[in-house]
Amino acid sequence: MILKNRFSIERSLVVVFFFATFFSCAEKEENTDTVETEKLTGYVDPFIGTGGHGHTFPGASQPFGMLQPSPDNGRNGWDWCSGYHISSDTIAGFSQLHLSGTGIGDLADLLFMPVNEEIDLGQKVNSQKDIPYASPFQHDSEIAVPGFYSVFLNKPEVKVSLTTLNRTAYHKYEFKKSSEQSVILDLGFAINWDKPTETAIKIENKHIISGYRHSTGWANNQKVFYVAEFSKPIEKHRFFKNYELTETKEVSAEKTSAQFYFDKDSSQTVEMKIAVSSVSIENAKENLDKGSFEFDKIKEEATKNWENELSGIQVKTSRDSLKSIFYTALYHTKLSPVTFSDSNGEFRKENDSIVTADYTAYSTLSLWDTFRAQQPLLTLTNPDKVADIINSMLEYYKTEKSLPVWTLYGNETNTMTGYHSIPVIAEAYFKGIDGFDAEEAYEAMKTTMMQNKRGLEAYKKNGFIPYDASDESVTMTLEYAYNDWCVAQMARALDKEEDFEYFTNRAKAYKKVFDKETGFMRGRKVEENSWKEPFDPKHSNHRVNTVYTEGNAWQHSWFILHEPENFIELHGGQKPFNEKLEQLFNESSEITGDHTSADITGLIGQYAHGNEPSHHIAYLFNKSGKPWRTQYWVSEILKTQYTTKPDGLSGNEDAGQMSAWYVFSSMGLYPFNPASATYEIGSPVFEESTIKLKNGETFKIIAKNVSEENIYIQSASVNGTDFNQTTISHKTILKGGELVFKMGAEPNKNWGTHKTAAN
């Protein structure tokens, strides 16, 4: 078992000796080979992203697991959206559900905390300083690896360890000898947007408690039912109902809390396992692992699962720091979406109806972010999960007659612009992923784009969204145009030619908000040339009284994924387009305005890598005849925007998207237009990257002579055949084989400049 804290990178090599016996006609010969197998989990540092604005959590999780037991600092604020930030030196407790890298805070449900004295739970809590059981800690006592977290709490002098299976979390509390042994459960604990509406605690027997926590917040109707089992019998307890002590064996109220006491003489350790359900306490009991309290065995299984998950992509480089960034990024891409359906297939919808599915339902769908690279990565590493994600979205559609925007714990949050469940479905279809009904999916896509809410009524009427009809009108127009193009491609594939023509025409909406005089996408009214004034392309206003979402004109004027060649012509051709694109990266990084968006981070010029709208932009040079500039800027972003430090992410992780950009780009690929089922070629940093495909094939990307200086592609081949283009198809990758680059320190301006269809 490998343990690693954030101050070191440990690597373990397991040397396996294979003894092969060879026979010839005359004699028997024995040879011994040595094979080194890296422990990839040893490169993962879950503390990367817990500083800056990464908003990640360091606690335990399984790949796409239902629970994420992790420490909570007990603070509110933007940088505590996951409950934890590296700048804090206080832990309030350990809750079971967490968000990875989002810009809005919720969850942090079911907070447990070991203590060694009686705590006054009647004390009302308004901020961190009011939490009576919170404890200081030192960061050098923390250990975090995939599937495991531990820390020493100074105040109660307790070592806490956390691990988890897919639907059961495990806690281990190690008390000092002769210390009082007690555990707090606070269902009133909440962070940021979250607020409990009804909670309950019940002692079922000396070892088992159960109950529920209903809350409102970012998820308006979140219902969590739980059951927890302790390794030692509960000797006594104290229940609090809205901060009032009550003498009962069960309690329910808006805010409930409890303190449980255990025998301090039998052993120094109290263990607990807990399961949850969106449906019922009975379902939580079914989800609870029936095995005994074997924490170390569970931890080994959790790490083994992560080792298997991370082995899907293997990279070779002499620089361990690059491996740490890469495998931490790959780890972050597999924390969500999270398993939402119970072991019996049931899950709760936002309207409180209960569904029984024959697939695994997923939630935490941050689609505005993840459609760009995290979902495309899953089509390579976890295609079996993609169909289940789509079926989860289609189940939502059955009730709402609209595909989801951003789903959290079965609730629609309507956060962010566009309907990017649509490219996720189109991408899966064109990549040959089955397991969902294409006709049903198409009907959902079309119906969603034909409705009248979220600016679509004005969009359909005018062919774009005027700025006096809706905030964020330019971003919405550009994203709906791409959504329309995805619908059109599905329509053609399913022989719906009339729909294809209709949505293809709508997909040109971007032309109506392009101002040729300035070269920017701008807000306008219905009338021609009625541009919104005054205009400053560096100006940002966060979410209101703005035509851009979390950005400015510099960052939002490039989102034409589906017709980049036509987009280039709007600028007057490749030369003026490339000049404008270079200016983006070389312009001053000043952001103007009185209420600028905090999401504009990771600036290189006006390029903002810390937010998703910029993620495809460097690859536009591939489309405009200068692929060596894509290679240059991708290399620059890889070098400057990702590190091994806690603030090693330049913006919100956003449920895996920030990390997925690194995973793809460091291998030399990027899904510029995911629904096209192709990948753009950039600048690889690894000598070799091997993708183990689920069909049994492997696709290897080899970069000969690659180094920090040798960032430019000199030539390329696929399976021995000359390859002189900047786009490669998903179909080619699935066949397996090798993509070989020869790298150099100077650009080859003849490579990749000829327009050819993706192979």
HURARA-V250208 format. One line per field, one symbol per residue. phi: phi as a letter, one per 40 degrees, with the letter a starting at -180 (. if undefined). A space follows every 50 residues. Layout:
BEGIN
phi->???
END
This chain:
BEGIN
phi->.bbacccabbbbbccbcbbbbbbbcbabbbbbbbbcbcccccccbcccgc bfbcgcbcccacdfccbbcacbcgbbhdcbccgbacccbbbcibcbbabb gcbbbagfcgcbacabacbcccccbbadccccbcbcabccccbabdgaaa abccccfbcbbbaaccbbbbbbbbccdgccbabcbbcccabfccacbaba bbccacbbbaiabbabicccbcbbbaabbbcbcccaabbbbfgbcbcaba aaadbbaabbbbccccacbbbababbacbacccccccccccccbdccccc ccccccdcccccbbbbacbcccccccccccdccbcadbdbccccgcaccd cgcbbbbcbccbbfbccdccccaccdcccccaccccccccccccccddcc faccbacbfgbccfcgbgbcccccccdccccgcbhaccccccdccccdcb cbcfgccccccbgabccccacfccdcccccccdcccccccdccbgbcccd ccccccccddccbcbccbgbcbcaccccfcccbcbbcccbbcgbfabbcf abcccbcbcbccbccccccdchhccccccccccdcbccccbbhcbccccc bgcbgccbccbcdccccccccdcbgbcccdcccccccdcbbbbccdccbc adcffhcdccdcdcccchbacdbdccfbbcbbbcbbcabbcccccgcbbb bbbcgcacccbbccaaabfgcdbbabbbcccccccghbbbbbbacbcccc cgcccaccb
END
